[in-house]
Amino acid sequence: MNRLSAAILAFALMLLVSPRAKSDDISSRQRRIDNLKKDVELLEGRLRQNEIKQGSAIERLDLVRAKITAEKSLVKESDREISAYRDSIRRCTREIRTLQARLDTLTTYYSHLVRNAYKNRDAKIWYIYILASEDIGQAFRRIGYLKNLSATMSAQARKIAEAREEMKVHRSRLQNLQGRAEAIKLKRQADLKALQKDENSEQKLIASLKTNASKYKKEVDAKRKEVERLNKELERIRREALSSAKKASKGKTAENVALSKEFAANKGKLPWPAEGPVIQGFGVNTYPSAKHSLTMKNNGINVAMQAGAKVSAVFGGKVIKTFDVKGYGHCVVISHGGYMTMYCRLGAVSVKTGEAVATGQAIGKIDTIVGETYLHFEICDPSGNPVNPELWLR
């Protein structure tokens, strides 16, 4: 195999193998983009509902912040796409230039051959070329060479031309993709600016508590008292659940220790209990205002969802309690050895106390409570302390 044929083969292999090697990355990126788009659409719907019902400024700010986070992620994904497209275009361009140079060399050779053939078009010259052979074997080889030379070179020229045309098509496709990615990036940047403007408007609305205290003080105080009451109720439930888990573990210490270790080993790998964006994170969430600053503690995370959407267990374990609490709807607590997970704001529960559940098993469906539709999810360590779920979920 000569160097030209080897180059053609190598390039063909690159075209065939390289896209497959990167297909997982491309499909993974596309899944992330699709999920982010779904999050944005869900949040937009929730914001529209908030406007229609004239909901609280706190809820709106949570939704806008979550939407901004999703949009920022989309911009980053667009940047990655654009970078990948540009790299591909550069690679294809280099290959095109390399093969074009080889094709030019071959074309020059063809031109030289044609000119010589024209100058020596007298058939006697070819006969002399054959008759000048040192032996009969060389004569036959020269005859074969003359017969096959034109066809061989033409075939190679066609292959190179086809490869060049294929590269042109490939480059054109990548350039089109780059154009679409650039358009996406510009759109996302425009969306981000609009969202930042919305967030500023919400911050101004909350800050107006200072000058409109009589109008907003009741809303702020009521929201703060509601959150404090719910946190106290959930703290009591966590203590009860922890006590129940310890009692249930008697006689099964080794089994619970093993399950607890297995749960801990999966930190950062647990599946999400539901599909949707986080609208309120773990810990103290601060809402800017002037005089009446508002802080609310969240012992878990709140995930925006569609009413009726499925909620699933993040790990195998045992249901140790199902209960109702005002403002949080139906709740389910699952023990995973020493660890516990809690799922609240369910409208329907499909498991019962004492039932064993598997990872990914549906435990209920989300409900709309007081005009808000989201899952409240918590993880407690063996000491009963709430931990940040986002550090445990993949």
N, C-alpha and C positions, 0 to 999 in steps of 0.2 A: 504494500500500500504506500503510495507516494505521499508527500507532505500535504498536498492539496486535498487529497481524498480524506486524509486523517483529520484535517481541519474541518471539512464538511461533516464528517461523522461526529466529531467532538461537539460541533455546534448543534447538530441534530439532537444529540443526547442531552445537551443543555436545555434545549427547548422542550424536550419530552420529560426530563426528570426534574429539572429545577422547579417548575410550577407545582408539581406534585409534592416536592419536598417542603414547599412553603404553603401548601393548601391549608394545612392545619392552622397556621398563623393567620391566614386570611379569613378563614371561616370563624376562628375565635374572635378576631377583631370585629367581624360583621355581627356576631352574636352580641358583643358588648354594645355596639352601636344600636342594634335593634332594641336591646333592653333599655338603653338610655332614652331612646325615642319614646318607648312605651311609658317610661317614668315621666317624661316631660308632658306627654299627652294626658296622663292621669292627673298630674299636678295642675295642668291648665284647667281641666274639668273641675277640680276641687276649688280652684280660685274663682271660677265663674259662679259656682254654687255659693261661695262665701260672699261674693258681691250681691247675688240675688237675695240671699237671706239676711244680708247686712250683718255677717258674722263678726266675731271679735277680731280686733287688730292683731292680737297675739297669734291666733290661728293663721291669719293671712301672712304674717311675717314668717312663721314656720314654713309655710308652703312656698313662699317666694324664695327663701333661702335654699330650700331643698331643690327648687327648680334651677336656681343659679348654679348650684353644685353640679347638677346633671348636665347643664349646658356647658359648663367649663370642661367637663369630662368629654363631651362630644367634640369640643374644639380641639382638645388634645388628641383624640382619636383621628380627627381630620388631619391634624399636623402629621401624625404617624403615617397615615395613608399617603399624603403628599410626598413625604420623604421617601417612602417605599417606591412610589411611582417614579420619582426622579432617579433613584438608584437604578431601577430597571431600564429606564430610558437611556441612561449613560452606558450601561452594559450593552444594550442592543446597538447603540450607536458605535461603540468600539468594535463590536463584531462586524457590523456592516462595513466599517472602514477597512477592517482587516480583509474581509472577503472581497471587497471592491478592489483593493490593491492587487490581490491575487488574480482577480478576474481581469484587471487591466493588463497584468503581465501575460496572462494566457491570450488575451485579445491581440496583444503585440506579437506574440508568437504566431497566432493565426494569420495575421497580416503578412508577416515575413514569409510564412509558408505559401500563402496565396500568391504573393509577388514572385517567389521563386518558381512556383508551379506555372505561372503565366509566362515567365521568361523562358522556362524550359518545357513549354507546352508541346514541343515536338516529341512524339511517341518514341523516336529513336533514342532520346536521352534516357528514358526510363528503361528501354531495352538494354541499353549499355550498362545502366546501373545494376541491372539484374545479371547480365552476362559477365560483369566484372567481378562476380562473386568468386571467392577462392575455391569453393567446392559446392556440390549440389545442395548440401544442407543450408549453407548461407544463402544460396539463391532462393530456396523455398522460404526461408525466414524473411528475406527482403520482399518477396511477393506478398507474404502474409502481412508484413508491416504496411506496405502500400495500400493493401485492401482495407485494413482495419484502422489505419491512422485517422482518417477523416471521421469515421463513425465514432471512434473512441473519444476524440477531442470534442466532437459535437455533443456527445452524451455528457461529458464532463461540463461543458459550457452550459448545457441545459440545467444540470443539477445546481450549478453555482447561481445561475439566473433565478431558478426557483427559490433557492435559499435566500437570495437577496430580496426577492419579492416578498417572501414570507416575513423577513425581518422588517421590511417596510410596513407591512400590514400590522405586525406586532408593535412596532414603534407608534404607528398611528393610533392603535387601540390604547396603548399606554398614555399617549398624549391626551386622548379623549378622557381617560380616567382621571388624569391629572387635572384637566379642566373642571371636571365634575367635583373633584376634591377641593379645588380652589374655591369653587362656587359654594360648596358646603361650608368651608371655613369662613368665608365672608358672611354667609347667612348666620352662622352661629355667633360670630363676633357681633353682628348687629343685634341678634337676640339677646346676647349677654349684656350689651349696653342698655337695652330696653329693660331687662330684668334688674340691673343695678339701679336704674332709675326708679323702678317699682319699689325696690328695697329702701331706697332713700326716702321715698314717699311714706312708706310704712314707719320708718324710724321717726320721721317728722310727725306722723300721726300719734305715735306713742309719746314723743317728746311734748306734744301739745297738751299732755296731761297737766303740765305746769300752769299753763294759762287757761285751761278749761277743766280745772279740777272738779268742779261741780258736775260736769257732764260725764267725765270718765272715771272718777274716783270709785264709784259703785262697781263698775265693771272690773277695774283692777283689783279691788279688795275681794270681790266675789271670786275671781279667778284664783287669786293667791290662796284664799281659804279652802277652795275646792281642791286644789293641788295638795295642800298640806294635809287635808282630811284624807284624801286618797292614799297619800304616801304612808300616813299613820296606819290606815287600815291594811295596806299591803304589808307593812312591816309586821303587824300582828299576825297576819296570815303566814308570812314567811317563818316566823318563830314557831307557829303551830305546825306548819308543814315539816320544819326541821325536826321538831320533837317527834312527830309521827314517823318520820323516816328513820330516826334512831331506834324507835321501838320496833319498827318493822324489820330492822336489820339484825335483831337478836337471833342468834343461831345461824346466821348467814353472813358472818363477818368476812370470811375469805371471799365469798362470792361478791359481796358489795365492794370490798377493797379492790378486787380485780376489775370490776365494772368502773369504779371510780378512776383507777389508773388508765383504763382504756379511754374513758371520756377525756381525761387530762391530756393524753397522748394525741388527741385529735384537735387540740387547740389550733385555731386558724384553718381547720379543714371541715368544720361542721357545715352542713347545708343550711341555707336560709330557711326559716320557718314559713316564709311567704314571699311572693314576688311583689316588689314595690320599693320606692325610695324611702330612705330614713328622713323623717321630717323633724324629729327631735332626738338628739343624741343623749348618750349616757352622761350623768353628772349634773352639775349646776348649769342651767341654761339662763342666760341673762338677756333681758329685753330692754334695750336702751330707752331711757326716758329722762326727763329733767328732774322733777321733784320726786315723783312716785316711781322710783326704779323698781323693777319687778324681776325677781329671780325665782326660778322653779327648779326643784331638784327632781331628776329622773333617775330611778334606780335601774332602768333598762333602756330600751330604745322604742320609738314609735315609728311604725312602718305604714305609710299611706297605701291603701288598697281600695279595690272596688268592693262594694257591698256584695256579700255572698261568696267571695273568693275563698279558696281553700287555705287552711292553716295546717302545717304538718309538723310532726315531732322532729327535732334536729338530731336526736340520737335515741338508741334503744333504751328502754327502761320500764318503769312501772308507774302507773297513775296513782298518786297517793292522795289526791284531793281534787274535787271539782266543786266550785262554789260560785255564788253570785255576789257582787258588790256594787253598790250604787255608783254610777259613773263609769264603771269598768265592765259592766255586763257579766256574761259567763266567763269564768276563768278555769284553767286546767293547770295543775302542777304535776310534773313528772320527775320521779327520782331516778338518778343515774349513779347508783352507788352513793357516794357522799355528795355529789353535785345535784342540783335541781334546776329545772327550767320551768318558767311560768309563762302562760299564754293567756292574755286577757282581751276583753272587748269582743268576745265571740257571741254570735246570735244563736248558734246551734252547736251542740257538743255531740260528737260521735263516739266518745269513749266514756268509761265509767271507772269509779274508784276501784283499785285493785287489779285493773286490767293491764296486761303486758302490752307494750307498744314497740314497734320496730322503727328504725330510722326511715324518715320519709313518709311514715303512715299518717293519713289524714286524721286530725283530732277534732276538727270543727270548721265552721265557716264564720267569717268576719261579719260584723253587724254595724249599722250606723247608730251611734249613740249620741244624743244631744247634738245632732247635726254634723257629727264628725265621724269619719270612717277610717280607722287605722288599727293596726295590731299593736298592743303593748306587750313587749317580750323582755323577759329577764332571765339571767343566769346567776345562780348563787353557788359559791364555793362551799366546801365541806364545813366551814365555820359559819355558814349562813350569811356571809357578806356578799352583796351584789357586786358583780364584776361587769366590765364593759363587754357586751355581747359582740360588738363589731370586731373585737380582737380574737374572738373564737370562731366567727363565721368566715367562710371562704368567699 
